[in-house]
Amino acid sequence: MPREPIAANDAIWLQDSVDNRMIINAVITLDRLDPAALLEAFRARILAGPEAARFARLRCRIGGTGRRRYWEPDPDFDLSRHIVPARAHDLHDLAALRAFVGQEAGRGLDWDHPQWQIQVVEDFLDGGSALLVRIHHSIGDGEALVDMFASLVDGGLGDRPGPPPAPPAPALLDRLARAAAIPLSAPGILLRRLTWLPDRGPLHGPALSGTKRVAWTQPLDLEVVKRAKRVLGATVNDVLMASVSGAFSSYLAALGGEAPARFLVNMPMNVRAPGRPLRFDNHFAPVPLELPAGTAAHARRILEVKARLDRVKRSPVPQVIYELQRALLSFLPDPVSRGLIDFLANKCTAVVTNMSGPSRELALAGRRIRSMIFWVPQRARIGIGISILSLCGKVQVGILADANLVPDPEVLVAAFEREFEALKGLEDPEG
């Protein structure tokens, strides 16, 4: 494989810091696993055969500096360097695993080799095993990594919800109008983002420590969320995003503080064209979304979130943000582009992302997968990441937070679980 320049949409995720590593972390628990079987499954399904070219970045390290960064084959690539025993012992229960994941989330990876690693906890809870998967965001986004996961698990992901079908090809005038909308609307969208007042409060503003804390909810019944969306004519994402604002509000109330009128969050939105072949890259926009605060009137809050998300989805905002960030990386020196992107990002309290998986059980190297949760990284001075994953009829929320902002994320987890309980009694506000 020849050396390949790193595209701007991937290079943006190389702008990490000691306080915020641009590394996606995930934990997979499964029935007792032989590490040698995992290594062989990864070698056979990801690094060899028809998949080898598609996942070539997993064999590449990152070279160069500034705007001249590139993927280059690691001349000393060794799979056993990337699939390794966990760096800590006695990780036999959830409390020990949470503490370990938080510790690892603040640690970088070895830049002399490809930026990914799987740590194996062979002896975990109830006779099982656990995997801590860490991969630098520059290698790929959530959709790309789910694609890799599909190739790794036995039988693929099967019934995972795919992207919506491609719409009919628009007429020439419609295509021209859509193409013109992006540059015409970009100045106004950028101006609004520049003048947007940043969030200020206990969850955003204090200096970061670089020490990470992680927690996650118990598996929650996805059918409860689906019932709420049917009652209100919303989507699963509308319901879950409204739960984020409710959890933040009740968390602040528990601390004795007052919730603001809104929470501004960065929400990754896929900007791949319908029908476009999925590549191992980053093709999404971090779209700012205002979430209404408050712990009461769940139905009204969900409908308000739905209205705001619907406006974003109908607008050129995601594509404009994606192209603006690429332009900044392509034409400005790295310190300048980093400063501008950080300035825009720093207006937000948190990064919040939602991913959907299949409804059936999965297996890896012949071992049943019991659960999976992941944590989205943050940039600049954002200190909270909320990751939501639906899998096998359950939904779990993962929290990655700086210790200066959320010293005990279990309290925030409890707030999410109370939001979930409130959905069970949800009634249509129109009667």
Secondary structure, DSSP 8 states (H G I E B T S, - for coil): ---EE--HHHHGGG---SSS--EEEEEEEEE---HHHHHHHHHHHTSSGGGTTTTGGGGEEEEEETTEEEEEE-TT--HHHHEEE-SSS---SHHHHHHHHHHHHTS---TTS-SEEEEEESS-GGGEEEEEEEEEGGG--HHHHHHHHHHHSTT--TT------------HHHHHHHHHHHHHHHHHHHHHHHHS----BTTBSS---S-EEEEE---EEHHHHHHHHHHHT--HHHHHHHHHHHHHHHHHHHTT----SEEEEEEEEE---TT----SS--EEEEEEEEE--SS-HHHHHHHHHHHHHHHHHSSHHHHHHHHHHHHHHHS-HHHHHHHHHHHHTT-SEEEEEEE--SS--EETTEEEEEEEEE----TT--EEEEEEEETTEEEEEEEEETTT-S-HHHHHHHHHHHHHHHTT---TT-
